[in-house]
């Protein structure tokens, strides 16, 4: 397991496990931790040994959002608008959302503000029973600033998004599941095993095709049906030319399970 001051990382069986590692600050995101996670994502995205990413938190919280101590210090020196947190957070959210390989948020505790937004950038969200979700923005007299206003309406609809953002309600895991904010809830002690099972299934799959599918889903809302069909045609051509595509066809003809390599 490798460590950066704010992260714990290990790669095993094609799965990159990342734990936010500022438990005393409830894994709050200061600028160094935002930048460290962004740099790590760049490394993992370029590493062919990594086929799936799992993001969780060390300790009792998933992520408490922006580091309020850093925020207050910036306010005290008159640098709130220029100290760089928003730019670093936006760059990270874009990087995680656009990560080419499947991503899983294993939400082990409270996810607030940008911490909740971090989970929303992942492809899959599994919540421990003790997980809690809170937008946190209007309590600080702020509008969303780390992607919540984009992700939430797409995941849970406009009215539920406004309820979570305007009223700043604290949602438990079951409420989050019912609303569609997460895809699965489990006992706390089953969180990482369950995330590992899903990650293993994904890692053994055709991750090149997953990447094409992910792009199609994300870009589809901006296209007409005719444009989307053309994009699907182009993606299909790329998949057909891939090594995994050739292996899938061979395996089908030989009546055996395919062995995908992600290329």
N, C-alpha and C positions, 0 to 999 in steps of 0.2 A: 504494500500500500504506500503510495506516495502522498506527501503532504505539502500544501501551501498553507500559509498562516490561517487562511479562512476556509480551507477546503480539505477534505479527505477524499482520495481517489484510488480506486483499484480497477484493473481490467482483468476479467476472468471469463473464459468461455465465450468471447465475443461481446461481453456485456461490460460497459463502463459504468461503474457505480460512483456517484458523486454525492458526498454529504457536505452540506453547508456546515461549517465548523466554527461558529461563534456562539456556543450555547449560553454563555453568560449574558450575551446581548440578545438572546432569543433568535440568533442567526440573522440579525438585522443587517441590511445591505449598506455598507459605507462604500465610498468610491474605490478603495483598494480591493474590496471583495467583489464588487461589480466588474472591475477590470480583470481580476484574477480569473473569475469564472468565464468571462468572455474569451480570454486567451486560452484557457483550457478547452473550451468548446471548439475553438479553431484547431487545436492540436488533435482532438479526438475525431473531428469531422474528416481530417486528412489522414487518419490512421486506418489502414485497411483491416487491421485486426479488430477494430471496434465496429460492431454491427447494430448495437442498440445502446441507448443511454438511459440510466435510471437516476433520478435526482430526488434526494431526500434531505432531511435535516438531522443534525446530531443533537441529541438532548430532547427536551419536551416540546419544542416548537419546530415547525417546518421553517417559517421565516416571518419575522415581525415587520417586514417592510423596510422603509428607509430608516437609517440610523439617526435617531432624534438628537443624540449628542452632537453628531457632526453637523446636523441641520441647525441646531441652536448656536453652535460656534460660528457657523457661516453668517447667521442672522446678526450675531453680536458684533461681528467685524464689518457689517454692511455689505456682505458678499453673497446674499441669498440667491440672487439671480445669476451670479457668475461663477459659483464655486464648482459647477460641473456635474452635480449629481444627476440631473435630468438627462443630460447628454449621454452619460455613461450608462444609465438605466435603459434608455431607449435603444442604444446600440446593443446592449445585452439581450433585451427582449426580442429585437429583430433577429439576432443571431440564433437564439434558441428556437424561435418560431420557424426560422428557415433552415434549421439543422436537417441535413439530407437523410439522416437515419432515424428510425423510430425512437421516440422519446416517451418516457414514463415518469410522471410525478408520483412518488410514494409519499403521501402527505401524512406525516406522523404526528402532527399537533396543529397548533394555531397557525393559520396563514392569513396575514393581514396586509392590506395595501399592496405594495409592490411584491410582497411575498405571495399573496393570492395570485397576482398577475403573472408571476413566474410560473406557477402551476398551470395557468391557463394557456401558456405558450407551448405546453407539452401536448403530444398526440393523445396520450392516455393519462387519466387521473384515478388513482386508487387511494381512498382515504381510510385511515384508521378510525375506529369508532370514536376515539377521543379528539379527532380533528375538528377544528372550528374555522369558520371563514368569516371575514369581515373586511369590507372595502376600506374603511378607515379614512376616506378622503374628506367627506363633509364634516366629520367630527373635528377636523383640523381646518375647517373653512376653505378647503381646497376642492377643485375639480380633479377627476382622475388624471394621472400623468404617467402611467406605465402600461397602457394598453387595455385597461379594463373597459373603457367605453367602446372599444372595437370588439373585444372577445365576448363580453357578457351578452349583448343582444343576439349574437350569433349562436351562443350556446343555450341560453335560457329564455330568449325572447325579450322584447323591449320593456314590457311592464315589470317583469321580474327583475330585470337589470336595474330599472329605476328604483324599485323597492330596495334592492341591495345597496345601491349607490346613494339615493336620496335619504333614506331612513337609517342607513348605516347599521342594519340589523346584524346580529351575530347568528350565523347559521351553523347548526350542528351537522354532523356527517349525514344523518338520514334526511334532513331537509335539503342539503346540497344534492344528495342522490335523487330525491324526488323531483327537484327542479332541473336536473340535468347538468349540474355544475361538475359533478364527478360521475364516473362510470361504474364504480364499485365501492362498497364499504365492507370492511372486515374487522375482526377483532385486532386489537393493537399488536398482539404477538404474532399475528399472521401477516402483517403488512409486508415485510421484506420477503418472506417466502412466497407470498402471492405475487408480488412484483417480480420476483425472480422467475417464477413459472411463466408469466406472460413474456418477460424478456427472453427467456430461453426459446419459447415458441417463435418469437419474432426473429431472434438471431439465427435460427435454423431455416428461415424462410428466404425467399428471393428478394433481398434487400434493395437490389437495383430496381426491381419492379415496384417495391414499396416507395422508393424515392419518386419515381414517375407518378405513382398514384397520389402521393401527398401533394405534389405540385399541381396535378389536375384538380384536386379537391379545393386547394387554396385559391387557385386562379379562376375556377369555374364561375364564381359569382359575378365576375366582371365580364363574362362572355355571353354571347347569344348561344343558343343550342347548336347552330351551325358551326360557330367558331369553336365550341367545345368538342364537337365531333371531329373536327379537323385536328385539334390538339390531341384528342385520344388516338387518332390515326397515327400521328407523328410519334407519340409515346409508344404505341404498339410496335411501330417499326424499330424503334430503339431497343425495346424489350426482345423483339424477335431476333435481333442481331447480337444480343448479349450471350455470354457464356451460360448464364442461368437458363435463358430461353432454349438454347440448344440442348442443355442437360434435361430440361423438363420434357422436351419432345422425345429424347432418347429413352428416358425413364418410362414415359407413357407407352412407347412401343415395346419396351422390354418388360412391362408390367412389374415395375419395382418403384420404390420410393426415390424421388430425386434427391441429390446431394447438392445443395446450392452453395455458392461461394460469394455471392454478392457482386458479381461482375457480369 
